Amino acid sequence: MNEKLEEQLYQRYPSLYRKKFLYGFSCGDGWYTLIDVISELLTKHDQGIYALQVKEKFGGLRFYHYGGDNYTSGVRRVAEMLSNHICEVCGAQRFLNRNVGYWSTLCAEHRDKNSTVDHPEIDISGVADLGLGAAWSRLAVILKESADQYTEHHRCPSVTFSISKENERLVIKPSTDDELIAGMVDIVVGYANRIDECSGAVVVNK
């Protein structure tokens, strides 16, 4: 990540980044907005949390930190899944992990011409009734899949979501007050409301 963006994160979230990284944020500029949303949520949730390392690994974002709880686990878990659908270079959405001899998440413009798509496109037909743009619909699918994996693994009751658009902003209300699910919802909503609902492009000052 370029130094200017790194410095913005250090300045905005001094408690979270109280220990500056020796090698900076080891990922591309395209994930800046996602990292900014993560940073905002963790800082608001617990001033005692501080970041240990932020980097790309196996094509996805990894955000390591000291401290935290179920809420922060929910934020981090879904943020890592979202990063697999955001170009690490430019932030374009809709493009998934590609195999170029190593894992990477790059859009058609920035990927190697000899690389291959490793994952199929997200099927958003199941949320078509929500009337959301394609980018927001993908986020809704990722949230639902993440919640289903969590509840199945922990043998918890399944979670349903009330998802709507109000005043040009995405609003999601879960059927549970589970803290981990709350973290999942907040990272999806926080990121959604920074991007164009159709294209997924980051919208400045949205």
NUKOLSE-153535 format. One record per residue (C-alpha): residue number from 0; residue in one letter; chain; z negated, y, x negated. Coordinates in steps of 0.5 Angstrom, whole numbers. Example, Ala and Ser with C-alpha at 12.3 -4.5 7.8 and 13.67 -1.06 7.14 Angstrom:
residues 2
<r nr="0" rest="A" kette="A" Z="-16" Y="-9" X="-25"/>
<r nr="1" rest="S" kette="A" Z="-14" Y="-2" X="-27"/>
END
This chain:
residues 206
<r nr="0" rest="M" kette="A" Z="0" Y="0" X="0"/>
<r nr="1" rest="N" kette="A" Z="2" Y="7" X="-3"/>
<r nr="2" rest="E" kette="A" Z="-4" Y="11" X="-5"/>
<r nr="3" rest="K" kette="A" Z="-4" Y="16" X="0"/>
<r nr="4" rest="L" kette="A" Z="-5" Y="11" X="6"/>
<r nr="5" rest="E" kette="A" Z="-10" Y="8" X="2"/>
<r nr="6" rest="E" kette="A" Z="-14" Y="15" X="1"/>
<r nr="7" rest="Q" kette="A" Z="-13" Y="16" X="8"/>
<r nr="8" rest="L" kette="A" Z="-17" Y="10" X="10"/>
<r nr="9" rest="Y" kette="A" Z="-22" Y="11" X="5"/>
<r nr="10" rest="Q" kette="A" Z="-23" Y="18" X="7"/>
<r nr="11" rest="R" kette="A" Z="-24" Y="16" X="15"/>
<r nr="12" rest="Y" kette="A" Z="-28" Y="10" X="14"/>
<r nr="13" rest="P" kette="A" Z="-33" Y="12" X="8"/>
<r nr="14" rest="S" kette="A" Z="-38" Y="7" X="10"/>
<r nr="15" rest="L" kette="A" Z="-33" Y="1" X="11"/>
<r nr="16" rest="Y" kette="A" Z="-30" Y="3" X="4"/>
<r nr="17" rest="R" kette="A" Z="-36" Y="5" X="1"/>
<r nr="18" rest="K" kette="A" Z="-34" Y="0" X="-5"/>
<r nr="19" rest="K" kette="A" Z="-27" Y="2" X="-7"/>
<r nr="20" rest="F" kette="A" Z="-22" Y="-4" X="-8"/>
<r nr="21" rest="L" kette="A" Z="-21" Y="-5" X="-16"/>
<r nr="22" rest="Y" kette="A" Z="-13" Y="-7" X="-14"/>
<r nr="23" rest="G" kette="A" Z="-13" Y="-3" X="-8"/>
<r nr="24" rest="F" kette="A" Z="-10" Y="-5" X="-1"/>
<r nr="25" rest="S" kette="A" Z="-6" Y="-11" X="-3"/>
<r nr="26" rest="C" kette="A" Z="-1" Y="-11" X="2"/>
<r nr="27" rest="G" kette="A" Z="5" Y="-7" X="5"/>
<r nr="28" rest="D" kette="A" Z="5" Y="0" X="8"/>
<r nr="29" rest="G" kette="A" Z="7" Y="-3" X="15"/>
<r nr="30" rest="W" kette="A" Z="0" Y="-6" X="16"/>
<r nr="31" rest="Y" kette="A" Z="-3" Y="1" X="15"/>
<r nr="32" rest="T" kette="A" Z="-4" Y="2" X="23"/>
<r nr="33" rest="L" kette="A" Z="-7" Y="-5" X="24"/>
<r nr="34" rest="I" kette="A" Z="-12" Y="-4" X="19"/>
<r nr="35" rest="D" kette="A" Z="-13" Y="3" X="21"/>
<r nr="36" rest="V" kette="A" Z="-15" Y="0" X="28"/>
<r nr="37" rest="I" kette="A" Z="-19" Y="-5" X="25"/>
<r nr="38" rest="S" kette="A" Z="-23" Y="0" X="21"/>
<r nr="39" rest="E" kette="A" Z="-24" Y="4" X="27"/>
<r nr="40" rest="L" kette="A" Z="-27" Y="-2" X="31"/>
<r nr="41" rest="L" kette="A" Z="-31" Y="-5" X="25"/>
<r nr="42" rest="T" kette="A" Z="-34" Y="2" X="24"/>
<r nr="43" rest="K" kette="A" Z="-36" Y="4" X="31"/>
<r nr="44" rest="H" kette="A" Z="-39" Y="-3" X="32"/>
<r nr="45" rest="D" kette="A" Z="-43" Y="-3" X="26"/>
<r nr="46" rest="Q" kette="A" Z="-44" Y="2" X="20"/>
<r nr="47" rest="G" kette="A" Z="-47" Y="-4" X="16"/>
<r nr="48" rest="I" kette="A" Z="-41" Y="-7" X="15"/>
<r nr="49" rest="Y" kette="A" Z="-37" Y="-6" X="9"/>
<r nr="50" rest="A" kette="A" Z="-30" Y="-9" X="7"/>
<r nr="51" rest="L" kette="A" Z="-29" Y="-13" X="1"/>
<r nr="52" rest="Q" kette="A" Z="-22" Y="-14" X="0"/>
<r nr="53" rest="V" kette="A" Z="-16" Y="-13" X="4"/>
<r nr="54" rest="K" kette="A" Z="-9" Y="-17" X="2"/>
<r nr="55" rest="E" kette="A" Z="-3" Y="-21" X="4"/>
<r nr="56" rest="K" kette="A" Z="-4" Y="-28" X="4"/>
<r nr="57" rest="F" kette="A" Z="1" Y="-33" X="7"/>
<r nr="58" rest="G" kette="A" Z="5" Y="-28" X="10"/>
<r nr="59" rest="G" kette="A" Z="-1" Y="-25" X="14"/>
<r nr="60" rest="L" kette="A" Z="-6" Y="-20" X="13"/>
<r nr="61" rest="R" kette="A" Z="-13" Y="-22" X="11"/>
<r nr="62" rest="F" kette="A" Z="-19" Y="-17" X="12"/>
<r nr="63" rest="Y" kette="A" Z="-25" Y="-20" X="8"/>
<r nr="64" rest="H" kette="A" Z="-32" Y="-16" X="9"/>
<r nr="65" rest="Y" kette="A" Z="-39" Y="-17" X="9"/>
<r nr="66" rest="G" kette="A" Z="-44" Y="-17" X="15"/>
<r nr="67" rest="G" kette="A" Z="-41" Y="-17" X="22"/>
<r nr="68" rest="D" kette="A" Z="-42" Y="-22" X="28"/>
<r nr="69" rest="N" kette="A" Z="-38" Y="-25" X="34"/>
<r nr="70" rest="Y" kette="A" Z="-35" Y="-19" X="36"/>
<r nr="71" rest="T" kette="A" Z="-32" Y="-17" X="29"/>
<r nr="72" rest="S" kette="A" Z="-30" Y="-24" X="28"/>
<r nr="73" rest="G" kette="A" Z="-26" Y="-23" X="34"/>
<r nr="74" rest="V" kette="A" Z="-23" Y="-17" X="32"/>
<r nr="75" rest="R" kette="A" Z="-21" Y="-20" X="25"/>
<r nr="76" rest="R" kette="A" Z="-18" Y="-27" X="28"/>
<r nr="77" rest="V" kette="A" Z="-13" Y="-23" X="33"/>
<r nr="78" rest="A" kette="A" Z="-12" Y="-18" X="28"/>
<r nr="79" rest="E" kette="A" Z="-9" Y="-23" X="23"/>
<r nr="80" rest="M" kette="A" Z="-5" Y="-27" X="28"/>
<r nr="81" rest="L" kette="A" Z="-2" Y="-20" X="30"/>
<r nr="82" rest="S" kette="A" Z="0" Y="-19" X="23"/>
<r nr="83" rest="N" kette="A" Z="4" Y="-25" X="23"/>
<r nr="84" rest="H" kette="A" Z="9" Y="-21" X="28"/>
<r nr="85" rest="I" kette="A" Z="9" Y="-14" X="24"/>
<r nr="86" rest="C" kette="A" Z="14" Y="-13" X="19"/>
<r nr="87" rest="E" kette="A" Z="9" Y="-12" X="12"/>
<r nr="88" rest="V" kette="A" Z="14" Y="-6" X="10"/>
<r nr="89" rest="C" kette="A" Z="16" Y="-2" X="16"/>
<r nr="90" rest="G" kette="A" Z="11" Y="-4" X="21"/>
<r nr="91" rest="A" kette="A" Z="17" Y="-7" X="26"/>
<r nr="92" rest="Q" kette="A" Z="15" Y="-12" X="31"/>
<r nr="93" rest="R" kette="A" Z="18" Y="-18" X="34"/>
<r nr="94" rest="F" kette="A" Z="19" Y="-21" X="27"/>
<r nr="95" rest="L" kette="A" Z="15" Y="-27" X="25"/>
<r nr="96" rest="N" kette="A" Z="14" Y="-31" X="18"/>
<r nr="97" rest="R" kette="A" Z="20" Y="-33" X="14"/>
<r nr="98" rest="N" kette="A" Z="20" Y="-37" X="8"/>
<r nr="99" rest="V" kette="A" Z="23" Y="-34" X="2"/>
<r nr="100" rest="G" kette="A" Z="20" Y="-39" X="-3"/>
<r nr="101" rest="Y" kette="A" Z="13" Y="-36" X="-1"/>
<r nr="102" rest="W" kette="A" Z="11" Y="-34" X="6"/>
<r nr="103" rest="S" kette="A" Z="12" Y="-27" X="8"/>
<r nr="104" rest="T" kette="A" Z="13" Y="-23" X="15"/>
<r nr="105" rest="L" kette="A" Z="19" Y="-18" X="14"/>
<r nr="106" rest="C" kette="A" Z="24" Y="-16" X="19"/>
<r nr="107" rest="A" kette="A" Z="31" Y="-17" X="19"/>
<r nr="108" rest="E" kette="A" Z="32" Y="-11" X="15"/>
<r nr="109" rest="H" kette="A" Z="27" Y="-12" X="9"/>
<r nr="110" rest="R" kette="A" Z="27" Y="-20" X="9"/>
<r nr="111" rest="D" kette="A" Z="31" Y="-24" X="4"/>
<r nr="112" rest="K" kette="A" Z="38" Y="-26" X="6"/>
<r nr="113" rest="N" kette="A" Z="37" Y="-33" X="4"/>
<r nr="114" rest="S" kette="A" Z="30" Y="-33" X="8"/>
<r nr="115" rest="T" kette="A" Z="29" Y="-37" X="14"/>
<r nr="116" rest="V" kette="A" Z="25" Y="-36" X="21"/>
<r nr="117" rest="D" kette="A" Z="19" Y="-40" X="20"/>
<r nr="118" rest="H" kette="A" Z="17" Y="-39" X="28"/>
<r nr="119" rest="P" kette="A" Z="21" Y="-38" X="34"/>
<r nr="120" rest="E" kette="A" Z="20" Y="-32" X="38"/>
<r nr="121" rest="I" kette="A" Z="14" Y="-31" X="43"/>
<r nr="122" rest="D" kette="A" Z="16" Y="-33" X="50"/>
<r nr="123" rest="I" kette="A" Z="14" Y="-27" X="54"/>
<r nr="124" rest="S" kette="A" Z="16" Y="-30" X="61"/>
<r nr="125" rest="G" kette="A" Z="9" Y="-32" X="63"/>
<r nr="126" rest="V" kette="A" Z="7" Y="-25" X="63"/>
<r nr="127" rest="A" kette="A" Z="13" Y="-22" X="66"/>
<r nr="128" rest="D" kette="A" Z="10" Y="-20" X="72"/>
<r nr="129" rest="L" kette="A" Z="5" Y="-15" X="69"/>
<r nr="130" rest="G" kette="A" Z="11" Y="-10" X="68"/>
<r nr="131" rest="L" kette="A" Z="10" Y="-9" X="61"/>
<r nr="132" rest="G" kette="A" Z="15" Y="-7" X="55"/>
<r nr="133" rest="A" kette="A" Z="17" Y="-13" X="51"/>
<r nr="134" rest="A" kette="A" Z="12" Y="-11" X="45"/>
<r nr="135" rest="W" kette="A" Z="6" Y="-10" X="49"/>
<r nr="136" rest="S" kette="A" Z="8" Y="-17" X="53"/>
<r nr="137" rest="R" kette="A" Z="8" Y="-20" X="46"/>
<r nr="138" rest="L" kette="A" Z="1" Y="-17" X="45"/>
<r nr="139" rest="A" kette="A" Z="-2" Y="-20" X="51"/>
<r nr="140" rest="V" kette="A" Z="1" Y="-27" X="50"/>
<r nr="141" rest="I" kette="A" Z="-2" Y="-27" X="43"/>
<r nr="142" rest="L" kette="A" Z="-9" Y="-25" X="46"/>
<r nr="143" rest="K" kette="A" Z="-8" Y="-30" X="51"/>
<r nr="144" rest="E" kette="A" Z="-7" Y="-36" X="46"/>
<r nr="145" rest="S" kette="A" Z="-12" Y="-34" X="42"/>
<r nr="146" rest="A" kette="A" Z="-17" Y="-34" X="47"/>
<r nr="147" rest="D" kette="A" Z="-15" Y="-41" X="50"/>
<r nr="148" rest="Q" kette="A" Z="-16" Y="-43" X="42"/>
<r nr="149" rest="Y" kette="A" Z="-23" Y="-41" X="42"/>
<r nr="150" rest="T" kette="A" Z="-25" Y="-43" X="49"/>
<r nr="151" rest="E" kette="A" Z="-22" Y="-50" X="48"/>
<r nr="152" rest="H" kette="A" Z="-25" Y="-51" X="41"/>
<r nr="153" rest="H" kette="A" Z="-32" Y="-49" X="43"/>
<r nr="154" rest="R" kette="A" Z="-31" Y="-52" X="50"/>
<r nr="155" rest="C" kette="A" Z="-33" Y="-46" X="54"/>
<r nr="156" rest="P" kette="A" Z="-30" Y="-44" X="61"/>
<r nr="157" rest="S" kette="A" Z="-23" Y="-41" X="60"/>
<r nr="158" rest="V" kette="A" Z="-22" Y="-34" X="60"/>
<r nr="159" rest="T" kette="A" Z="-18" Y="-30" X="65"/>
<r nr="160" rest="F" kette="A" Z="-15" Y="-22" X="63"/>
<r nr="161" rest="S" kette="A" Z="-14" Y="-17" X="68"/>
<r nr="162" rest="I" kette="A" Z="-8" Y="-13" X="64"/>
<r nr="163" rest="S" kette="A" Z="-5" Y="-7" X="67"/>
<r nr="164" rest="K" kette="A" Z="-2" Y="0" X="65"/>
<r nr="165" rest="E" kette="A" Z="-6" Y="6" X="66"/>
<r nr="166" rest="N" kette="A" Z="-4" Y="13" X="64"/>
<r nr="167" rest="E" kette="A" Z="1" Y="10" X="59"/>
<r nr="168" rest="R" kette="A" Z="-4" Y="6" X="56"/>
<r nr="169" rest="L" kette="A" Z="-6" Y="-1" X="56"/>
<r nr="170" rest="V" kette="A" Z="-12" Y="-3" X="59"/>
<r nr="171" rest="I" kette="A" Z="-15" Y="-10" X="59"/>
<r nr="172" rest="K" kette="A" Z="-21" Y="-13" X="62"/>
<r nr="173" rest="P" kette="A" Z="-24" Y="-20" X="61"/>
<r nr="174" rest="S" kette="A" Z="-27" Y="-25" X="66"/>
<r nr="175" rest="T" kette="A" Z="-33" Y="-25" X="61"/>
<r nr="176" rest="D" kette="A" Z="-38" Y="-21" X="57"/>
<r nr="177" rest="D" kette="A" Z="-37" Y="-26" X="51"/>
<r nr="178" rest="E" kette="A" Z="-37" Y="-21" X="44"/>
<r nr="179" rest="L" kette="A" Z="-32" Y="-25" X="41"/>
<r nr="180" rest="I" kette="A" Z="-27" Y="-24" X="47"/>
<r nr="181" rest="A" kette="A" Z="-29" Y="-17" X="47"/>
<r nr="182" rest="G" kette="A" Z="-27" Y="-16" X="40"/>
<r nr="183" rest="M" kette="A" Z="-20" Y="-20" X="41"/>
<r nr="184" rest="V" kette="A" Z="-19" Y="-15" X="47"/>
<r nr="185" rest="D" kette="A" Z="-21" Y="-9" X="43"/>
<r nr="186" rest="I" kette="A" Z="-16" Y="-10" X="37"/>
<r nr="187" rest="V" kette="A" Z="-10" Y="-12" X="42"/>
<r nr="188" rest="V" kette="A" Z="-12" Y="-5" X="46"/>
<r nr="189" rest="G" kette="A" Z="-13" Y="-1" X="40"/>
<r nr="190" rest="Y" kette="A" Z="-6" Y="-3" X="37"/>
<r nr="191" rest="A" kette="A" Z="-2" Y="-3" X="43"/>
<r nr="192" rest="N" kette="A" Z="-4" Y="4" X="44"/>
<r nr="193" rest="R" kette="A" Z="-2" Y="6" X="38"/>
<r nr="194" rest="I" kette="A" Z="5" Y="3" X="39"/>
<r nr="195" rest="D" kette="A" Z="11" Y="4" X="43"/>
<r nr="196" rest="E" kette="A" Z="10" Y="-1" X="49"/>
<r nr="197" rest="C" kette="A" Z="18" Y="-3" X="49"/>
<r nr="198" rest="S" kette="A" Z="20" Y="-3" X="41"/>
<r nr="199" rest="G" kette="A" Z="13" Y="-4" X="38"/>
<r nr="200" rest="A" kette="A" Z="15" Y="2" X="33"/>
<r nr="201" rest="V" kette="A" Z="8" Y="6" X="31"/>
<r nr="202" rest="V" kette="A" Z="8" Y="13" X="35"/>
<r nr="203" rest="V" kette="A" Z="5" Y="18" X="31"/>
<r nr="204" rest="N" kette="A" Z="-1" Y="22" X="35"/>
<r nr="205" rest="K" kette="A" Z="-1" Y="17" X="41"/>
END
